[in-house]
Amino acid sequence: MAVSSKNAILNVGRLNAFRLDFVELALRRLRDAKLTITLNGAPLKVRRGSLDVHDVINDAPNTATLVVDDATPPTVGGRLKVVFGVDPKYTFTGTLQAARQSYVGRAHADAWACEAIDDTARADWLRPFGAWENVSASTVAQQIVASFMPGFSSAAVQAGLPAVTVYLDGTERVNGALRLLAKLIGGYYYFDDYVLHLFTGDEPGANPDDVTGAPGGQLLEDPRLEAASDDSQIRTRCYGKGHSEPTLSAVTAGDTKIPIANAVMFTAGGGKAISEWQRLTYTGTVIGGDGALVGPGVTPSAAPVAAITDGSGIEAGAHNYAYTWVTAAGETMPSPIAAVTLTGGQVAAPTFSVSSGIQPGGPPAGLYITYQMLIVSSGGNGLYSVGSVVLGITSTGNRPVLNFVTTADMRGRAIEFYRNDNNGTGWSPVPIMGGPVGSSWTNPYPPSQPAGYGQQWTDQLVSYGGGFVTAPPGPNYMGPLTGNRVALSGVSTGPAGVTARKVYRTAANLTPLKLLTTLANNTATTYADAQADATLGATAPATDSSGLTMPAGQVLPGAAAMSVSGTGWALPAGGWAIIGNGQQIIRYTGISGNQITGIPATGAGAITAAVNYNSTVTGAPMLIGVGGLGTALILGAPVNIWVQVDDTAAQAALAARVGGSGIVEQLIIDERRGEPSLLALCNADLALYGRPIVTIRYTTFDLNSRAGRPVRVHLAQPAIDQTLTIQDVTIATSDGTGPPRLTVTASSIRTSLEDLLRRMVGTLEEGF
């Protein structure tokens, strides 16, 4: 349905025949010509045509200039308020900063040329302090207002703004902190009557009419509209160079670990870094700080040996074992850990097969022989059948060879073989060649043999086909071994003064070491563990109370290994370590027992001066998993956080328009920033400058033309159809016969030349 363009008159217009709230253009201009000016709430008499208001986008302060008549002498510091229009479309509120007294006319009537500024200056009285990590910018702004801006309100702060990381140490005043917030989120802020506005997108409020140039419209032709498009500021890729730390040592080319003074600001999960011209990647960080003493120490350096045995008692799961030395004075810290995982099920069987041998005197032709391999449990109380193999022997002169491959569960157990001929009912022990003595190997299988160790033993049985006994023998047969016990060995004895050892174990799948048992002597080295988790006792000590002293000694320059009192702080794959208070920084490639190993004899990371026992050795902060280090680093070389952000859509658009890759690079350097903050800054920069800058200047009567609001410029000649953001508005009052005249600058970005210059100055003065 068509909408009427007539204004409604009470009791005359018919419903739906008129549009409510419609005001003719001429009447609108008359209403907009009304001007109300007060100082501290009282009317202020201002000379006609003397009032100019300058409205600038973002956080640049709005200003006003005016000439005050002697009828109402001004008070510097007073609260100035300017309201345009009957229905206020624009207001200026701020502080009267300056008043220069002069006179007009021959009668010497006094007049004051005054300058006022909005609340931006008033907000800057205090310097904010605080740290916010991954917190919504809305919350940060609200807390800054509450703590450092008395008399101000945060009611106009947009809710749900993106999360930011900000550290404020008083370097910036309030505006510097808010400017930083706005940059991080790609947003904007300003003050209006003691209220902070912080937002992204378009500023809320009534938008100006489209600029169309239609007859009767509000676009003025004096001066004429101007439009410009500018590629000079465009960038489609942004590099960020952030926080820097120096290297603690020279680092050779290709090294995958770089020691730095502090790794806290770098990303724990990995990222990018740059050292001078070399762009690097890293997979993680080490904070460092933990360590030990140089020398053999007073703590057991060898881990115990834990072997699974049959039987029940310990809960299934992962368990760790360690032990301490006990003296009359106290107890050392625990030894290195031995780890074992109990499955609670049947232990693995060895691979077992039978083949023909080369020794004469074998079985007669056609004899059908079945062999069975048995493993005697560690307690000697039963047999474990691991299966049988059937072989049809069809020739003479070949004694069968028994082949098997060991498993970890065989170590420390006795092995026996039995044979059955022609599927008889009896089984006979098999005398074998290759075993220790007798008809079976009754000594424990050597624990030193690894899993996967192959054996071949020859059947030496002379008689065939009879004389067999029933086997497995007797009532001791108990079936498959369960593997829920642990045979502990390698519990080393201690030096003079040690009277006992305490053995500790973790409960299933947990990490705290709890007391398992006490070996009340300094001689025993083994223990059979069958205890449930519920029986475990006190937690292992975290400090040394033994009173044992480190022996005297030195580690000489060029040494490839260094004994330390404990290696729990060191990385199994190697890293960097600090001797003393930084006297030497050494590189190691691994650990073995109580030593760090793989120290280079010369060059970066070598021991260059003798290190006395009892010196401290601590893990250095590091970047690990480093890639791209093609050239050696010198001591103290800076390592900066580095990020790269690409606007691929902007790159494609530029390439389609002008050719090439469409990649235009920008570098932002801010060494106070970590990676999240640096990424936010780069993203905000590309959002502002990823496309050509379109700028249009025109004049209008439309009081809805406020800095920060969008306006559509739609003209047939020149051919323009752009929705832009108003950057700058200067409002000049007339001599009283017409509405205020607004000179508007609108652009495709949310900044202005003045804002860019101010930001450059702010960067130098305020440190952001």
Stockholm file with secondary structure:
# STOCKHOLM 1.0

chainA/1-768         MAVSSKNAILNVGRLNAFRLDFVELALRRLRDAKLTITLNGAPLKVRRGSLDVHDVINDAPNTATLVVDDATPPTVGGRLKVVFGVDPKYTFTGTLQAARQSYVGRAHADAWACEAIDDTARADWLRPFGAWENVSASTVAQQIVASFMPGFSSAAVQAGLPAVTVYLDGTERVNGALRLLAKLIGGYYYFDDYVLHLFTGDEPGANPDDVTGAPGGQLLEDPRLEAASDDSQIRTRCYGKGHSEPTLSAVTAGDTKIPIANAVMFTAGGGKAISEWQRLTYTGTVIGGDGALVGPGVTPSAAPVAAITDGSGIEAGAHNYAYTWVTAAGETMPSPIAAVTLTGGQVAAPTFSVSSGIQPGGPPAGLYITYQMLIVSSGGNGLYSVGSVVLGITSTGNRPVLNFVTTADMRGRAIEFYRNDNNGTGWSPVPIMGGPVGSSWTNPYPPSQPAGYGQQWTDQLVSYGGGFVTAPPGPNYMGPLTGNRVALSGVSTGPAGVTARKVYRTAANLTPLKLLTTLANNTATTYADAQADATLGATAPATDSSGLTMPAGQVLPGAAAMSVSGTGWALPAGGWAIIGNGQQIIRYTGISGNQITGIPATGAGAITAAVNYNSTVTGAPMLIGVGGLGTALILGAPVNIWVQVDDTAAQAALAARVGGSGIVEQLIIDERRGEPSLLALCNADLALYGRPIVTIRYTTFDLNSRAGRPVRVHLAQPAIDQTLTIQDVTIATSDGTGPPRLTVTASSIRTSLEDLLRRMVGTLEEGF
#=GR chainA/1-768 SS CCCCCSBCCTTTSCTTTSBTTCCCHHHHHHHHTCEEEEETTEECCBCTTCCEEEEESTTSCCEEEEEEETTSCCCTTCEEEEEETTTTSEEEEEEEEEEEEEEETTTTEEEEEEEEECTTTGGGGSCCEEEEEEEEHHHHHHHHHHHHCTTCEEEEECTTCCEEEEEEESSSCHHHHHHHHHHHHTCEEEEETTEEEEESSSCSSCCCCCBCCCTTCSEECSSCCEEEEECTTCCSEEEEEEEEEEBSSCBCTTCSEEEBSCCTTSCTTCEEEEETTEEEEESEEECCCCEEEBSSCSSCCSCCEEEEESSSCSCSEEEEEEEEEEESSCBCCCCCCEEEEECSSCCCCCEEEEEECSCSSCCCTTCEEEEEEEEECTTSSCEEEEEEEEEECCSSSCCEEEEEECCGGGTTCEEEEEEEETTCSCBEECCEESSSSSSSBCSCCCTTSCTTCEEEEEECCCCCSSCCBCSSCSTTCCCSCCCCEEEEECCCCCSTTEEEEEEEECCTTCCCCEEEEEECSSSCCCEEECCCGGGCCSBCCSSCCSCCCCCCCEECTTCSEEEBSCCTTSCTTCEEEEETTTTEEEEECEEETTEEECCCSSSTTCCCSCEETTCEEEECCEEESCBCCCSCBCTTCEEEEEEEEECHHHHHHHHHHHCSCCCCEEEEECTTCCHHHHHHHHHHHHHHHSSCEEEEEEEECCTTCCTTCEEEEEETTTTEEEEEEEEEEEEECCSSSSCCEEEEEEESSSCCHHHHHHHHHHHHHHCC
#=GC SS_cons         CCCCCSBCCTTTSCTTTSBTTCCCHHHHHHHHTCEEEEETTEECCBCTTCCEEEEESTTSCCEEEEEEETTSCCCTTCEEEEEETTTTSEEEEEEEEEEEEEEETTTTEEEEEEEEECTTTGGGGSCCEEEEEEEEHHHHHHHHHHHHCTTCEEEEECTTCCEEEEEEESSSCHHHHHHHHHHHHTCEEEEETTEEEEESSSCSSCCCCCBCCCTTCSEECSSCCEEEEECTTCCSEEEEEEEEEEBSSCBCTTCSEEEBSCCTTSCTTCEEEEETTEEEEESEEECCCCEEEBSSCSSCCSCCEEEEESSSCSCSEEEEEEEEEEESSCBCCCCCCEEEEECSSCCCCCEEEEEECSCSSCCCTTCEEEEEEEEECTTSSCEEEEEEEEEECCSSSCCEEEEEECCGGGTTCEEEEEEEETTCSCBEECCEESSSSSSSBCSCCCTTSCTTCEEEEEECCCCCSSCCBCSSCSTTCCCSCCCCEEEEECCCCCSTTEEEEEEEECCTTCCCCEEEEEECSSSCCCEEECCCGGGCCSBCCSSCCSCCCCCCCEECTTCSEEEBSCCTTSCTTCEEEEETTTTEEEEECEEETTEEECCCSSSTTCCCSCEETTCEEEECCEEESCBCCCSCBCTTCEEEEEEEEECHHHHHHHHHHHCSCCCCEEEEECTTCCHHHHHHHHHHHHHHHSSCEEEEEEEECCTTCCTTCEEEEEETTTTEEEEEEEEEEEEECCSSSSCCEEEEEEESSSCCHHHHHHHHHHHHHHCC
//
